[in-house]
Amino acid sequence: MLEVTLSSQYQVLIPEEIRESLHLTAGQKFSIVVKGDLISLVPKPSFQALRGVLKGANVNNVRDRSERI
């Protein structure tokens, strides 16, 4: 298990092994999820990574605004 230390400026360095395996880059944004004593950093995907994610989606039978209550 890898171990990191919180700096005096409250920063944590993500080890190179993890950065490379997850293809993280400098300046990348993360969402922080806290559950009890657990802190999770979830990488936010770039717009380029999301391109085409809905390609081929079936848009039939989608409710129209007029059908909303």
C-alpha positions as CSV (number, residue, x, y, z in Angstrom):
1,M,0.0,0.0,0.0
2,L,1.3,3.4,-0.9
3,E,1.6,6.1,1.8
4,V,1.6,9.9,1.4
5,T,2.1,12.8,3.9
6,L,0.0,15.9,4.2
7,S,2.3,18.9,3.8
8,S,2.3,22.0,6.0
9,Q,0.4,23.7,3.2
10,Y,-2.3,20.9,3.3
11,Q,-1.1,19.4,0.0
12,V,-0.8,15.7,-0.9
13,L,1.5,14.4,-3.7
14,I,-0.1,11.7,-5.8
15,P,2.7,9.0,-6.4
16,E,4.1,8.7,-9.9
17,E,2.9,5.1,-10.1
18,I,-0.7,6.1,-9.6
19,R,-0.4,9.2,-11.9
20,E,0.9,7.1,-14.7
21,S,-1.6,4.3,-14.3
22,L,-4.6,6.7,-14.3
23,H,-3.1,9.0,-17.0
24,L,-3.4,12.1,-14.7
25,T,-2.0,15.4,-15.9
26,A,-0.9,18.6,-14.2
27,G,-3.8,21.0,-13.7
28,Q,-6.4,18.2,-13.9
29,K,-9.5,18.8,-11.8
30,F,-10.9,16.4,-9.2
31,S,-14.1,16.1,-7.3
32,I,-13.7,15.4,-3.6
33,V,-16.1,12.8,-2.0
34,V,-16.1,12.5,1.8
35,K,-17.8,9.6,3.5
36,G,-17.1,9.3,7.2
37,D,-13.3,9.3,7.6
38,L,-12.7,8.4,3.9
39,I,-11.6,11.0,1.4
40,S,-11.9,10.1,-2.3
41,L,-10.5,12.1,-5.2
42,V,-12.4,11.5,-8.4
43,P,-10.8,12.8,-11.6
44,K,-13.1,14.9,-13.7
45,P,-13.0,13.9,-17.4
46,S,-12.1,16.6,-20.0
47,F,-14.6,17.6,-22.6
48,Q,-12.5,15.8,-25.2
49,A,-12.9,12.5,-23.2
50,L,-16.7,12.9,-23.2
51,R,-16.9,13.5,-26.9
52,G,-19.0,10.9,-28.6
53,V,-20.2,9.3,-25.3
54,L,-23.9,9.6,-26.4
55,K,-23.3,8.6,-30.0
56,G,-25.9,6.1,-31.1
57,A,-28.2,6.8,-28.1
58,N,-31.8,6.0,-28.7
59,V,-33.8,9.2,-28.4
60,N,-37.2,7.7,-29.3
61,N,-40.0,7.9,-26.7
62,V,-38.3,10.8,-24.9
63,R,-40.8,13.0,-23.1
64,D,-41.4,16.4,-24.5
65,R,-41.5,19.5,-22.2
66,S,-45.2,19.8,-22.9
67,E,-45.8,16.4,-21.2
68,R,-44.2,17.5,-17.9
69,I,-46.3,18.4,-14.9
